[in-house]
Amino acid sequence: MVRSDVDGEAAADERVLQYPLPGAGPLDPPGEWARLRQGCPVAPVELPSGDRAQLLTRYDDVKQVLADPRFPRVGAGQGARIASDSGGVFNSDMASAVPQTGPEHQQWRRLVGRWFTAKRMVALRPAIEAMAESLIDDMQAHGQPADLKASLGFPLPVWVICTMLGVPDRDRDKFSYWSDTLLNLTRYRQEEIVAAQAEFLAYMGEHVRTKRERPGDDLLSELVTATTADGGRLTDAQLVGTGQGLLVAGHETTANMISKMVAMLLADRRRRWEQLLAEPALVRTAVEESLRFDANPGIGMPRYLAEDLELSDATLPAGTTVMCSMGAANRDMRAFDDAEEMDLSRSPNPHLSFGSGPHSCLGQALARTELQVTLEVLLRRLPGLDLAVPVEELQRVEGLVVGGLRELPVRW
Amino acid sequence: MTVRVGVHEDRCCGAGQCVLLAPEVFDQRDEDGAVVLRDPEPAGSLHAAVREAAGVCPAAAITLDDAG
């Protein structure tokens, strides 16, 4: 359609942004977030695949869409693709063994939900603490400076997942490799990804069979025998898919968040780190604030609108793919006082980093526990922790889905 | 002042925040992590924690009614 000059202003408003949006520094939010929240809360964007989506940046809008059970995440050929070549796990059918929507999803979620209760997390704390201690021992033994991401952030969540799945300690490194390969869409060749998928599936299939025959005291064993309200049980394929889901959803995300959290706390001349050393009781709210303040959380959550949707300021037609930017929403001053300030004692802190509503992150209690324990142990063991490079020299990872820092060089 | 607490078990997504913030008031079922209300009229000393729990519940499954 050709626009006349009269339409110039409208045309400018419909300017299509390339997505993801660039951030200024490694810990800074994209400058566009504030502008879009203010003036263009539904913004047309072009994804790396070339497909179009509408970007939502306001707290209320993002929360409303994420919490709406009518709109599942994009998949099954519906809606815009993020990247045209995103092979990896997001397009594989491995994860589809786990029902994604409807009553079956609800039932699966309730079965697996038993893994993540607050009581379970309290019980798991000492084990996580011991893992953090042991990883920090190794990091110290290797001397400084060290990469806190490789030494602590990356291995810790895999170790935790292995414990939950009842995988022996000697196989942790295999899990680390598979997880990295399945998620990293750029670093590995296609053959390596395919081989890792096959190895992982074979291992997990065998592991599930073993647990059926000889259940242990791990959570996977419990799930093997658990029954749904109507007496159904999870199939082997579903159990393997669940194990994979745990790795996909719980590893890279937590690994990156540990490093980003520590980076945010050490930036600004360690002012926040000192605050926590003086007041360790702030660890819980500091973790929540780190989750809220994360300027580099990845691309956000895509949703396919199967029906028209009415937002506060606009109506979106059925067939639209929306991209929910939780990072932008988390800095919306309509929802948070001094939204652009990192306040370690902020409470309540209803950030959207784990989503909202029935599809909000199943493992959020685990992620919180891992982040809290890691921070507590670091404050106790390495009170003198500091960045080994200037903040500006930290580099973002190039991956699309989960945002993070490539390395976190530290001294202590 | 009395605060009446209500929970929507069917909305609950098992995030467990309420149990961590106010274990005297909220619990989770062992089988599936769904919310269990232990005390619908908690003492005044717990009101702040209960309000925070309601404020951060990702499923908006906790309702508060200030009965005056």
Interface residues (C-beta under 8 A of the other chain):
Chain A: A67 R109 R110 L111 G113 R114 F116 T117 A118 K119 M121 A226 S347 P348 N349 P350 F354 G355 S356 G357 P358 H359 S360 C361 L362 Q364 A365
Chain B: R11 C13 G14 A15 G16 Q17 V19 L20 P23 Q28 D30 E31 D32 G33 A34 R51 E52 G55 V56 P58 A59 A60
